[in-house]
Amino acid sequence: MTPFKPYQPESRPGETMGLVERVKRAVTDDAEEQYTYRCGRCESEFESTEAHMGKVECPDCGSHDLRTVATG
């Protein structure tokens, strides 16, 4: 009896993007969305591609006391 092998689709040379990533790219913009934040400690304003404020820190002082800045 042959051992079970999970299905692995063939990939073309140079193709590393999976199905999920291809679908995401097809339905979203190619450019990542930018979020603008203002630091509550040093008042620095900066942009990040991270949407969750808990994962962002001020690049100038390292504070996590941030506020989103309305754009548009």
BAPAVEX-637385 format. One record per residue (C-alpha): x, y, z; residue in one letter. Coordinates in steps of 0.2 Angstrom, whole numbers, padded with zeros to 4 digits, always signed. Layout:
// residues N
XYZA
...
***
This chain:
// residues 72
+0000+0000+0000M
+0007+0017-0005T
+0008+0030+0009P
-0005+0045+0008F
+0002+0061+0000K
-0008+0077+0002P
-0012+0085-0014Y
+0000+0098-0019Q
-0004+0108-0035P
+0010+0109-0047E
+0019+0126-0048S
+0027+0134-0062R
+0045+0140-0061P
+0046+0157-0052G
+0028+0155-0046E
+0027+0156-0027T
+0010+0164-0024M
-0003+0153-0017G
-0022+0153-0022L
-0027+0164-0007V
-0014+0177-0011E
-0019+0177-0030R
-0038+0180-0025V
-0033+0194-0013K
-0023+0203-0026R
-0037+0201-0038A
-0050+0209-0027V
-0040+0222-0019T
-0029+0237-0024D
-0011+0232-0029D
-0005+0246-0017A
-0006+0243+0001E
-0017+0255+0010E
-0008+0268+0021Q
-0015+0274+0038Y
-0010+0290+0045T
-0006+0291+0064Y
-0002+0305+0076R
+0008+0302+0092C
+0000+0308+0108G
+0017+0310+0116R
+0028+0319+0103C
+0014+0325+0091E
+0024+0317+0076S
+0013+0312+0062E
+0017+0297+0051F
+0010+0284+0039E
+0010+0265+0041S
+0002+0250+0032T
-0003+0242+0048E
-0021+0245+0052A
-0021+0239+0070H
-0015+0253+0081M
-0009+0241+0094G
+0005+0234+0083K
+0011+0252+0078V
+0023+0263+0087E
+0029+0280+0084C
+0045+0280+0074P
+0052+0295+0083D
+0049+0291+0101C
+0043+0273+0102G
+0026+0277+0110S
+0011+0267+0107H
+0000+0282+0112D
-0007+0285+0095L
-0022+0292+0086R
-0028+0290+0069T
-0029+0305+0058V
-0044+0307+0046A
-0039+0308+0028T
-0048+0311+0012G
***
